[in-house]
Amino acid sequence: MPLPNRPCILCWLTAICYLTTMNRGSAASIQKKTSCSVRHDSADCSHMSLNDIPQNLPGNITHLDMSHNRLICLPGASFALYSGLLHLDVGFNSLTKLDETLCLTLVRLQMLNLERNEVHVLQEKDLSHCVHLKVLNMASNRLKLKAKEGNPFASLENLTTLDVSKNMLVSAMLGTRPQLPSLVALTLSHNAISALKQDDFLFLSLSTSLRVLNLSNLPLKKFENGCFKLRTLTLAKSLTGTLDLDPSPFGPLTNLNILDLSNNNIANINAGMLKGLVNLMVLKMQHNNLARVWKSANIGGPVLFLKDLGSLTVLNMDYNGLDEIPVDALMGLKKLKELSFNGNVLNSLRDSVFQDLLSLQELHLQKNLITAVRPQVFKPAMENLSLLDMGRNPFDCTCESILWFVTWLNATNTSVMGSKDQFTCNTPLAYFNLTVMDFDSLSCKDSTPFQALYILSSTIVIAVMLVALLVRFHGWRIQFYWNVLINRTLGFSDVKVEEGREFEYDAYVIHAEEDDKWVKRSLLPLEKEKYVFFKESRDFVPGTSLLNAIVDNMKKSRKFLFVVSESLLNDSWCRRFKAHQALHQVIEDSRDSVILVFLQDVHDYRLSQALFLRRGMLQPRCLLYWPVHQERVPAFRHKLRIALGMTNTQKL
């Protein structure tokens, strides 16, 4: 017989398992609990659909669980056999009220669980005898407490935990007079309370041990001023690392004087978290992680969460990893008397960070990285100081960093935590591991003349460098205009004649032998237009001294025309004598009579080195460039005529 395929086998196995499981579940559901289970001193009678308290249980039981039954009342007589009960659980029943005789019988009762019933009325007499009760759970009932019903919890002097959540309460007032002196935790969540009024928590005036007040999931819309009269709130080791909450849970606590948020590893807090705490005097924030919050590089800038605490007198920020304090972080804390930043990594503090702390009496900055104590930073905070704690910092014992602090320590009456010997130097090497009191303040008094000498010498050196650079790059210009100015002012010229004097030549042509052909071909043809040029190879008189001839004929020439090319710049005769003599003549006669005709593109620096001339010394019309294209030659000659016809009067 062939075996069925594998998918069919899996289907059958699944069906068999399902039917087997269903049958077992049905059998279990049909089986019903018929008797109470007793173990040691506890009896469990839950889930039995009982209408009354069983009377066949051991009389020495202390714990009785009657939850999930059908109880509608709890008469004291039904517990007569079990007067030693400490814990009674009657949750998940149909109770509509409490019997005042219950605690007359159960005089030792400490825990009563009434959750998930239908109790809607609770009178003062109902719990008047439950003086030993410590835990009362009335969650998920139908309570509607009214003022006329008095104070149902007034007799519960030992009650530590009260849960009235998930009821129909419209007010947080559970009593009209102070009561519940031992209360630690109160849960009012999931009710119809929409407003908190000034006297709602009057009944908690004696609850000095209250630690938990649960107001979650309430449709709160209004808070009357003074609805919370809490003055001291300790939340040390109780938060989850952030206070970036909106709205702030501390807003209604307008009467709060002391707030302890230490040891919570808080790394985030918003600027309005402490807003409204106008009466806060003591704030403890030590052992958190607020370094990023006060960093200037923080996104959005430093978080100034202390800005609204104008009444603050004590601030503890120890061990937060702080490496900087924002300028405005402590602004407005004019009543602050005690400030502590021990165990951080503070180094360079801003000048005005302590400027508002004029009432400061105690300053604690031990175990930081502070190297300098400058008056711009610490003077406002130390004016009225009575106690200083700044030991175990790596002080820099130099005049700029520590002189003011040493002077202050020697003159002040302020008490120092420990001793002044704990202020030790870290730098320089000469003072390493010595107390700051060993710093020689006299060494700083002679620094003033040396400082003035340093400034003077530095100024002179910088001035000399600037003059050297100016002479190096613009010396030629300065020298040229200086010579012209001296000649004009002192009258050194030997020819004081007007521009209209007679000259034999219109221009003295200075050129290299290699450029002679260009002169004959392009320049001398202008003599047909009544221009007269002096050309050495043509116009020198035989038998005369060459040097004298050059000097005399330059004086007879109205202009000096330099044919500039590499050949001219390399001609030592032209460079050393002719160019020098021409410039001397120009300066001596105060004449602006030089024309440069460039046959080649010559750098200004090269021109200056060879001929002692620069383009900037001449007017633009006296700078001519021989064109490469033949059609531009007429334009060049026109410009040359203009340059030859310009006046020689020099303009400064």
C-alpha positions as CSV (number, residue, x, y, z in Angstrom):
1,M,0.0,0.0,0.0
2,P,1.6,3.3,-1.0
3,L,2.2,5.9,1.8
4,P,0.4,9.3,1.6
5,N,2.5,12.2,0.5
6,R,4.3,14.3,3.2
7,P,1.9,17.4,3.0
8,C,-1.1,15.2,3.8
9,I,0.7,13.7,6.8
10,L,1.4,17.2,8.2
11,C,-2.2,18.2,7.8
12,W,-3.5,15.2,9.7
13,L,-1.0,15.6,12.5
14,T,-2.0,19.3,12.9
15,A,-5.7,18.4,13.1
16,I,-5.1,15.6,15.7
17,C,-3.1,18.0,17.9
18,Y,-5.7,20.7,17.7
19,L,-8.6,18.3,18.7
20,T,-6.5,16.9,21.6
21,T,-5.7,20.4,23.0
22,M,-9.3,21.5,22.6
23,N,-10.7,18.5,24.5
24,R,-8.2,19.1,27.4
25,G,-9.2,22.8,27.6
26,S,-12.9,22.0,27.6
27,A,-12.4,19.5,30.5
28,A,-10.4,22.1,32.5
29,S,-13.1,24.7,31.9
30,I,-15.8,22.4,33.1
31,Q,-13.9,21.5,36.2
32,K,-14.7,24.0,39.0
33,K,-12.9,25.0,42.2
34,T,-14.9,23.6,45.0
35,S,-12.9,24.3,48.2
36,C,-10.5,26.9,49.6
37,S,-6.8,26.1,49.6
38,V,-5.0,26.6,52.8
39,R,-1.2,26.8,53.1
40,H,0.5,27.8,56.3
41,D,-1.3,30.9,57.5
42,S,-2.9,31.8,54.2
43,A,-6.2,30.8,52.7
44,D,-7.2,31.2,49.1
45,C,-10.9,31.2,48.4
46,S,-10.8,33.2,45.2
47,H,-12.8,32.3,42.0
48,M,-15.5,30.2,43.9
49,S,-18.6,32.4,43.3
50,L,-19.1,32.6,47.1
51,N,-21.7,34.9,48.6
52,D,-20.5,34.7,52.1
53,I,-17.2,34.2,54.1
54,P,-16.5,30.5,54.6
55,Q,-16.7,29.5,58.3
56,N,-14.7,26.3,58.1
57,L,-11.2,27.8,57.7
58,P,-8.4,27.5,60.3
59,G,-8.8,30.2,63.0
60,N,-5.1,31.2,62.9
61,I,-4.9,32.4,59.3
62,T,-3.5,35.9,58.7
63,H,-4.0,36.2,54.9
64,L,-7.4,35.6,53.3
65,D,-8.0,36.0,49.5
66,M,-11.7,36.4,48.7
67,S,-11.3,38.0,45.3
68,H,-13.4,37.2,42.2
69,N,-16.5,36.1,44.1
70,R,-20.0,37.4,44.6
71,L,-19.8,39.2,47.9
72,I,-22.2,42.2,48.4
73,C,-21.3,43.1,52.0
74,L,-18.6,42.5,54.6
75,P,-20.3,42.3,58.0
76,G,-17.9,42.1,60.9
77,A,-19.6,39.1,62.4
78,S,-18.6,36.9,59.3
79,F,-14.9,37.4,60.3
80,A,-15.4,36.5,64.0
81,L,-13.5,33.3,63.6
82,Y,-10.5,35.1,61.9
83,S,-9.8,38.0,64.1
84,G,-6.1,37.7,63.6
85,L,-6.3,38.6,59.9
86,L,-3.6,41.0,58.6
87,H,-4.3,40.9,54.9
88,L,-7.7,40.8,53.3
89,D,-8.3,40.8,49.6
90,V,-12.0,41.2,48.5
91,G,-11.3,42.7,45.1
92,F,-13.4,41.9,42.1
93,N,-16.7,41.4,44.0
94,S,-20.0,43.4,44.1
95,L,-19.5,45.3,47.3
96,T,-21.4,48.6,47.4
97,K,-20.3,49.9,50.8
98,L,-18.2,49.1,53.8
99,D,-19.5,47.9,57.1
100,E,-18.2,49.9,60.1
101,T,-18.0,46.7,62.2
102,L,-15.4,45.2,59.9
103,C,-12.4,46.7,61.7
104,L,-14.1,46.2,65.1
105,T,-13.6,42.5,64.4
106,L,-10.4,42.7,62.4
107,V,-8.5,45.0,64.8
108,R,-5.1,43.9,63.5
109,L,-5.9,44.4,59.8
110,Q,-3.0,46.0,57.8
111,M,-3.9,45.5,54.2
112,L,-7.4,45.8,52.6
113,N,-7.9,45.4,48.9
114,L,-11.3,46.6,47.6
115,E,-10.4,47.1,43.9
116,R,-13.0,46.4,41.3
117,N,-16.1,46.7,43.4
118,E,-19.0,49.1,43.3
119,V,-18.4,51.2,46.4
120,H,-19.9,54.6,45.8
121,V,-20.3,56.0,49.3
122,L,-17.5,56.1,51.9
123,Q,-18.3,57.7,55.3
124,E,-16.0,58.6,58.1
125,K,-17.5,55.8,60.4
126,D,-16.8,53.1,57.8
127,L,-13.0,53.1,58.4
128,S,-13.0,54.8,61.9
129,H,-11.7,51.6,63.6
130,C,-9.1,50.6,61.0
131,V,-6.3,52.3,62.9
132,H,-3.7,49.7,62.0
133,L,-4.4,49.7,58.3
134,K,-1.3,50.4,56.2
135,V,-2.4,49.7,52.6
136,L,-5.9,50.5,51.2
137,N,-6.7,49.8,47.6
138,M,-10.0,51.2,46.4
139,A,-9.2,51.5,42.7
140,S,-11.9,50.9,40.1
141,N,-14.9,51.6,42.2
142,R,-17.6,54.3,41.9
143,L,-16.5,56.7,44.6
144,K,-17.9,60.2,44.6
145,L,-16.6,61.8,47.8
146,K,-18.5,64.9,48.8
147,A,-17.7,67.5,51.5
148,K,-20.7,66.5,53.5
149,E,-19.4,63.0,53.8
150,G,-16.7,64.3,56.1
151,N,-13.2,62.7,56.3
152,P,-13.5,59.0,55.6
153,F,-9.7,58.5,56.0
154,A,-9.2,60.6,59.1
155,S,-8.6,57.6,61.4
156,L,-6.0,55.9,59.3
157,E,-3.0,57.2,61.2
158,N,-0.7,54.3,60.0
159,L,-1.8,54.3,56.4
160,T,1.2,54.4,54.0
161,T,-0.4,53.6,50.6
162,L,-3.8,54.8,49.4
163,D,-5.1,54.0,45.9
164,V,-8.3,55.7,44.8
165,S,-7.6,55.6,41.0
166,K,-10.2,54.9,38.4
167,N,-13.2,56.2,40.4
168,M,-15.6,59.0,39.8
169,L,-13.8,61.7,41.9
170,V,-14.3,65.2,40.7
171,S,-12.0,66.8,43.3
172,A,-8.6,65.9,44.7
173,M,-9.8,66.9,48.2
174,L,-10.1,63.6,50.1
175,G,-10.7,65.4,53.4
176,T,-11.4,68.8,55.0
177,R,-8.7,68.7,57.7
178,P,-5.1,67.5,58.0
179,Q,-4.8,63.7,58.3
180,L,-2.8,60.7,57.0
181,P,0.4,61.5,58.8
182,S,2.2,58.3,57.7
183,L,1.1,58.5,54.0
184,V,3.9,57.7,51.5
185,A,2.1,57.1,48.2
186,L,-1.2,58.5,47.0
187,T,-2.7,57.6,43.6
188,L,-5.4,59.8,42.2
189,S,-5.0,58.9,38.5
190,H,-7.9,58.1,36.1
191,N,-10.5,60.3,37.8
192,A,-12.7,63.2,36.6
193,I,-10.6,65.8,38.3
194,S,-10.3,68.8,35.9
195,A,-9.0,71.5,38.3
196,L,-6.7,71.7,41.3
197,K,-7.8,74.2,43.8
198,Q,-5.8,75.9,46.5
199,D,-7.1,73.8,49.4
200,D,-7.4,70.5,47.6
201,F,-4.3,69.1,49.3
202,L,-4.9,70.6,52.7
203,F,-5.6,67.1,54.0
204,L,-1.9,66.2,53.3
205,S,-0.5,68.9,55.5
206,L,0.6,66.3,58.0
207,S,1.9,63.9,55.4
208,T,5.6,64.7,55.8
209,S,6.7,61.3,54.4
210,L,4.8,61.6,51.1
211,R,7.0,60.5,48.3
212,V,4.6,59.6,45.5
213,L,1.7,61.6,44.3
214,N,0.3,60.1,41.1
215,L,-1.9,62.5,39.1
216,S,-1.5,60.8,35.8
217,N,-4.4,60.6,33.2
218,L,-6.5,63.4,34.7
219,P,-8.3,65.9,32.5
220,L,-6.6,68.8,34.3
221,K,-7.4,72.2,32.7
222,K,-6.9,74.6,35.6
223,F,-4.3,75.1,38.4
224,E,-5.1,77.6,41.1
225,N,-2.2,79.5,42.5
226,G,-1.0,77.8,45.7
227,C,-2.8,74.5,44.9
228,F,0.5,72.8,45.8
229,K,2.1,73.9,49.1
230,L,5.0,71.5,48.8
231,R,8.1,73.1,50.1
232,T,10.7,70.3,49.9
233,L,10.9,67.9,46.9
234,T,13.6,65.2,46.9
235,L,13.9,63.3,43.6
236,A,17.5,62.0,44.1
237,K,18.1,58.7,42.2
238,S,14.5,58.7,40.9
239,L,14.6,60.1,37.3
240,T,15.4,58.6,34.0
241,G,18.1,60.9,32.7
242,T,16.1,63.7,31.1
243,L,14.2,66.8,32.1
244,D,13.2,67.9,28.6
245,L,9.5,67.9,29.4
246,D,6.8,70.2,28.2
247,P,4.9,71.4,30.2
248,S,7.2,71.3,33.2
249,P,6.1,69.0,36.0
250,F,7.4,71.6,38.5
251,G,5.2,74.5,37.2
252,P,2.5,74.3,39.9
253,L,5.0,74.0,42.8
254,T,5.2,77.7,43.3
255,N,5.8,77.3,47.1
256,L,8.7,74.9,46.6
257,N,11.8,76.0,48.6
258,I,14.1,73.0,48.2
259,L,14.5,70.8,45.0
260,D,16.9,67.9,45.0
261,L,17.6,66.4,41.5
262,S,20.9,64.9,42.3
263,N,22.3,61.5,41.2
264,N,19.9,61.1,38.2
265,N,22.4,61.2,35.3
266,I,20.4,64.0,33.8
267,A,21.8,64.8,30.4
268,N,19.1,67.0,28.9
269,I,16.9,69.8,30.3
270,N,15.0,72.6,28.6
271,A,15.2,76.3,29.4
272,G,11.7,76.5,31.0
273,M,11.9,73.4,33.2
274,L,12.3,75.4,36.4
275,K,10.1,78.3,35.3
276,G,7.6,79.3,38.0
277,L,9.6,78.2,41.0
278,V,9.8,81.8,42.2
279,N,10.3,80.7,45.8
280,L,13.0,78.1,45.2
281,M,16.0,78.7,47.4
282,V,18.0,75.5,47.3
283,L,18.7,73.5,44.0
284,K,20.8,70.4,44.1
285,M,22.0,69.1,40.7
286,Q,25.2,67.3,41.6
287,H,26.2,64.0,40.0
288,N,24.4,64.5,36.7
289,N,25.7,64.8,33.2
290,L,24.9,68.4,32.2
291,A,28.2,69.1,30.3
292,R,26.5,69.3,26.8
293,V,23.7,71.5,28.1
294,W,26.1,74.4,28.9
295,K,28.4,74.0,25.9
296,S,28.6,77.0,23.5
297,A,28.7,74.5,20.7
298,N,25.3,73.0,21.7
299,I,22.7,73.1,19.0
300,G,20.6,76.2,19.7
301,G,23.2,77.5,22.1
302,P,23.6,76.9,25.9
303,V,20.5,76.1,27.8
304,L,20.0,78.7,30.5
305,F,17.7,76.8,32.8
306,L,18.6,78.9,35.9
307,K,17.3,82.2,34.4
308,D,14.0,82.2,36.4
309,L,15.4,81.4,39.8
310,G,15.8,84.9,41.2
311,S,15.3,83.7,44.9
312,L,18.0,81.0,44.7
313,T,20.5,81.0,47.6
314,V,22.2,77.6,47.2
315,L,23.2,76.0,44.0
316,N,25.1,72.7,43.8
317,M,26.5,71.6,40.4
318,D,29.2,69.2,41.6
319,Y,30.4,66.4,39.3
320,N,28.5,67.2,36.1
321,G,31.5,67.0,33.7
322,L,31.2,70.8,33.0
323,D,34.1,72.3,31.1
324,E,32.6,75.7,30.6
325,I,30.0,78.1,32.1
326,P,28.1,80.2,29.7
327,V,28.3,84.0,30.3
328,D,24.7,84.3,31.1
329,A,24.2,81.0,33.0
330,L,24.3,82.6,36.4
331,M,22.8,86.0,35.4
332,G,20.2,87.3,37.8
333,L,21.1,85.1,40.8
334,K,21.8,88.1,42.9
335,K,20.6,86.4,46.1
336,L,22.9,83.4,45.7
337,K,25.0,82.7,48.8
338,E,26.5,79.3,48.2
339,L,27.8,78.1,44.8
340,S,29.5,74.7,44.3
341,F,31.2,73.4,41.1
342,N,33.4,70.8,42.7
343,G,34.7,67.8,40.6
344,N,34.2,69.3,37.2
345,V,36.7,70.1,34.4
346,L,36.4,73.9,34.4
347,N,39.5,75.7,33.0
348,S,39.1,79.1,31.4
349,L,36.1,81.0,32.8
350,R,34.5,84.0,31.0
351,D,35.2,87.4,32.4
352,S,31.7,88.3,33.4
353,V,30.4,84.9,34.5
354,F,30.2,85.8,38.2
355,Q,29.3,89.5,37.8
356,D,25.8,89.2,39.4
357,L,27.0,87.1,42.4
358,L,27.4,90.1,44.7
359,S,25.9,88.3,47.7
360,L,28.0,85.1,47.4
361,Q,29.4,83.8,50.7
362,E,30.7,80.4,49.8
363,L,32.4,79.4,46.6
364,H,33.5,75.7,46.0
365,L,35.6,75.0,42.9
366,Q,37.7,72.1,44.2
367,K,39.1,69.5,41.8
368,N,38.8,71.4,38.5
369,L,41.4,72.4,35.9
370,I,41.5,76.1,36.8
371,T,45.0,77.6,36.1
372,A,44.4,81.3,36.4
373,V,42.5,83.4,39.0
374,R,42.0,86.7,37.4
375,P,40.2,89.7,38.9
376,Q,38.1,90.2,35.8
377,V,36.5,86.8,36.6
378,F,36.6,86.3,40.4
379,K,36.6,89.8,41.9
380,P,32.8,90.3,42.0
381,A,32.2,86.9,43.5
382,M,35.0,87.3,46.2
383,E,34.0,90.7,47.5
384,N,31.7,89.3,50.3
385,L,33.1,85.8,50.4
386,S,33.4,84.1,53.8
387,L,34.5,80.6,52.7
388,L,36.6,79.6,49.7
389,D,37.3,76.1,48.5
390,M,39.6,76.0,45.4
391,G,42.1,73.3,46.3
392,R,43.5,70.6,44.0
393,N,43.6,72.8,40.9
394,P,46.7,73.0,38.6
395,F,47.5,76.8,39.1
396,D,49.8,78.6,36.7
397,C,52.0,80.6,38.9
398,T,52.8,83.5,36.7
399,C,52.3,87.3,37.1
400,E,49.3,87.4,34.7
401,S,47.6,84.3,36.1
402,I,48.1,84.3,39.9
403,L,49.4,87.6,41.1
404,W,46.0,89.1,42.0
405,F,44.9,85.8,43.7
406,V,48.1,85.7,45.9
407,T,47.6,89.4,46.8
408,W,44.0,88.7,47.7
409,L,44.9,85.6,49.9
410,N,47.4,87.7,51.8
411,A,44.9,90.5,52.5
412,T,41.6,88.7,53.0
413,N,39.8,87.5,56.1
414,T,37.9,84.8,54.2
415,S,38.2,81.3,55.5
416,V,39.9,78.8,53.3
417,M,38.7,75.2,53.2
418,G,41.5,73.1,54.5
419,S,44.5,75.5,54.3
420,K,46.2,77.8,51.8
421,D,48.9,75.3,51.3
422,Q,46.5,73.2,49.2
423,F,46.7,75.8,46.4
424,T,49.7,74.3,44.6
425,C,51.5,75.4,41.4
426,N,51.6,73.2,38.4
427,T,53.6,75.6,36.1
428,P,56.1,77.0,35.5
429,L,58.8,74.4,36.4
430,A,60.4,76.7,39.0
431,Y,57.3,76.7,41.1
432,F,56.1,73.1,40.4
433,N,54.4,71.5,43.4
434,L,55.0,74.6,45.5
435,T,52.1,76.5,47.2
436,V,50.9,79.6,45.5
437,M,51.9,81.4,48.7
438,D,55.5,80.9,47.8
439,F,55.1,82.9,44.6
440,D,57.4,85.9,44.5
441,S,55.0,88.8,43.8
442,L,58.0,91.3,43.8
443,S,59.1,89.8,40.5
444,C,56.0,91.2,38.8
445,K,56.5,94.8,40.0
446,D,59.5,95.5,37.7
447,S,57.8,94.2,34.6
448,T,56.3,97.6,33.7
449,P,59.4,99.3,32.2
450,F,60.4,96.1,30.4
451,Q,56.9,95.9,29.0
452,A,57.2,99.5,27.7
453,L,60.7,98.7,26.3
454,Y,59.3,95.7,24.6
455,I,56.5,97.7,23.0
456,L,58.9,100.4,21.9
457,S,61.5,98.0,20.4
458,S,58.7,96.1,18.7
459,T,57.4,99.3,17.2
460,I,60.8,100.3,15.9
461,V,61.5,96.9,14.4
462,I,58.2,96.9,12.6
463,A,58.7,100.5,11.4
464,V,62.1,99.7,10.0
465,M,60.7,96.6,8.2
466,L,58.0,98.7,6.6
467,V,60.5,101.4,5.5
468,A,62.8,98.8,4.1
469,L,59.9,97.2,2.1
470,L,58.8,100.7,0.9
471,V,62.3,101.6,-0.2
472,R,62.8,98.3,-1.9
473,F,59.7,98.5,-4.0
474,H,59.1,102.3,-4.3
475,G,62.5,103.8,-3.6
476,W,62.9,104.9,-7.2
477,R,59.6,106.9,-7.1
478,I,60.5,108.5,-3.8
479,Q,64.0,109.4,-5.0
480,F,62.7,110.9,-8.2
481,Y,60.1,113.1,-6.6
482,W,62.4,114.1,-3.8
483,N,65.1,115.3,-6.2
484,V,62.5,117.3,-8.2
485,L,61.1,118.8,-5.0
486,I,64.6,119.8,-3.7
487,N,65.5,121.4,-7.0
488,R,62.3,123.4,-7.2
489,T,62.4,124.4,-3.5
490,L,66.0,125.4,-3.2
491,G,66.5,126.5,-6.7
492,F,69.6,124.4,-7.7
493,S,68.8,124.8,-11.4
494,D,71.3,126.9,-13.4
495,V,68.7,127.6,-16.1
496,K,65.7,129.5,-14.9
497,V,64.1,130.1,-18.2
498,E,60.5,129.6,-19.4
499,E,59.4,126.8,-21.6
500,G,59.5,129.1,-24.7
501,R,63.3,129.3,-24.8
502,E,65.1,128.4,-28.0
503,F,66.4,124.8,-28.4
504,E,68.5,123.7,-31.4
505,Y,67.0,120.2,-31.3
506,D,63.5,118.8,-30.7
507,A,64.9,115.6,-29.3
508,Y,68.2,113.9,-28.4
509,V,67.9,110.3,-29.6
510,I,69.5,107.7,-27.3
511,H,69.7,104.2,-28.9
512,A,71.9,101.2,-29.3
513,E,73.9,100.6,-32.4
514,E,71.7,97.6,-33.2
515,D,68.7,99.9,-33.5
516,D,70.3,102.4,-35.8
517,K,68.5,101.1,-38.9
518,W,65.1,101.5,-37.1
519,V,66.0,105.1,-36.2
520,K,67.0,106.0,-39.8
521,R,64.0,104.2,-41.3
522,S,61.2,105.1,-38.9
523,L,62.3,108.2,-36.9
524,L,64.5,110.5,-39.0
525,P,61.8,110.8,-41.8
526,L,59.9,113.1,-39.3
527,E,62.6,115.7,-40.0
528,K,60.8,116.4,-43.2
529,E,58.0,117.8,-41.0
530,K,60.4,120.5,-39.5
531,Y,61.4,118.3,-36.5
532,V,65.1,118.3,-35.7
533,F,66.7,115.3,-34.0
534,F,70.2,115.0,-32.6
535,K,71.8,111.7,-33.7
536,E,75.2,111.1,-32.4
537,S,76.7,109.3,-35.4
538,R,75.5,112.1,-37.7
539,D,75.7,115.3,-35.8
540,F,78.8,115.1,-33.6
541,V,81.4,117.7,-34.7
542,P,84.7,116.0,-35.4
543,G,87.6,116.8,-33.1
544,T,85.5,117.6,-30.0
545,S,85.4,115.6,-26.8
546,L,82.8,112.9,-26.9
547,L,81.7,113.4,-23.3
548,N,81.5,117.2,-23.6
549,A,79.6,116.8,-26.9
550,I,77.0,114.6,-25.3
551,V,76.5,117.0,-22.4
552,D,76.4,120.1,-24.5
553,N,74.0,118.7,-27.1
554,M,71.7,117.3,-24.4
555,K,71.3,120.9,-23.0
556,K,70.4,122.0,-26.5
557,S,67.7,119.4,-26.9
558,R,64.1,119.9,-25.8
559,K,63.3,116.2,-25.3
560,F,65.2,113.0,-24.6
561,L,64.0,110.2,-26.7
562,F,65.0,106.7,-25.6
563,V,64.7,103.9,-28.1
564,V,64.1,101.0,-25.6
565,S,65.1,97.5,-26.6
566,E,67.1,94.7,-25.1
567,S,70.1,96.0,-26.9
568,L,69.9,99.4,-25.3
569,L,69.4,97.8,-21.8
570,N,72.6,95.7,-22.4
571,D,74.6,98.6,-23.7
572,S,76.8,99.7,-20.8
573,W,77.7,103.1,-22.4
574,C,74.0,104.0,-22.8
575,R,73.2,102.8,-19.3
576,R,76.0,104.2,-17.4
577,F,76.5,107.6,-19.0
578,K,73.9,108.7,-21.5
579,A,70.9,107.7,-19.4
580,H,72.4,109.0,-16.3
581,Q,73.3,112.4,-17.9
582,A,69.8,112.7,-19.4
583,L,68.1,112.2,-16.1
584,H,70.5,114.6,-14.4
585,Q,69.6,117.2,-17.0
586,V,65.9,116.5,-16.4
587,I,66.2,116.9,-12.7
588,E,68.5,119.9,-12.9
589,D,66.3,121.8,-15.3
590,S,63.0,120.6,-13.6
591,R,61.9,119.4,-17.0
592,D,59.5,116.6,-17.9
593,S,61.2,115.9,-21.1
594,V,61.7,112.1,-21.4
595,I,60.0,110.0,-24.1
596,L,60.3,106.2,-24.2
597,V,59.7,104.4,-27.4
598,F,59.5,100.6,-26.8
599,L,60.6,98.4,-29.7
600,Q,60.2,95.4,-27.4
601,D,58.2,94.5,-24.3
602,V,60.4,95.3,-21.4
603,H,59.5,94.6,-17.8
604,D,59.4,97.6,-15.5
605,Y,61.9,96.1,-13.1
606,R,64.4,95.6,-16.0
607,L,63.9,99.2,-17.1
608,S,64.5,100.5,-13.6
609,Q,67.7,98.5,-13.2
610,A,69.2,99.6,-16.5
611,L,68.0,103.2,-17.1
612,F,66.8,104.2,-13.6
613,L,63.4,104.9,-15.2
614,R,59.9,103.4,-14.6
615,R,56.8,103.8,-16.5
616,G,55.1,105.4,-13.5
617,M,57.5,108.4,-13.6
618,L,56.3,109.5,-17.0
619,Q,53.0,110.7,-18.4
620,P,51.1,108.1,-20.4
621,R,51.5,110.2,-23.6
622,C,55.3,109.9,-23.3
623,L,55.2,106.1,-23.4
624,L,55.0,104.9,-27.0
625,Y,55.1,101.3,-28.3
626,W,56.2,100.5,-31.9
627,P,53.4,98.6,-33.5
628,V,53.8,95.1,-34.9
629,H,51.3,95.7,-37.7
630,Q,52.3,98.1,-40.5
631,E,48.9,99.7,-40.7
632,R,49.3,101.1,-37.2
633,V,52.5,103.0,-37.9
634,P,50.7,106.3,-38.8
635,A,48.9,106.2,-35.5
636,F,52.3,105.7,-33.8
637,R,53.8,108.7,-35.6
638,H,50.8,110.8,-34.6
639,K,51.3,109.9,-30.9
640,L,55.0,110.7,-31.3
641,R,54.2,114.2,-32.7
642,I,51.9,114.8,-29.7
643,A,54.7,113.7,-27.3
644,L,57.3,115.9,-29.0
645,G,54.9,118.8,-28.8
646,M,54.0,118.5,-25.1
647,T,55.2,121.2,-22.7
648,N,58.2,120.4,-20.5
649,T,56.7,122.0,-17.4
650,Q,56.6,119.4,-14.7
651,K,53.4,118.8,-12.7
652,L,53.7,117.6,-9.1
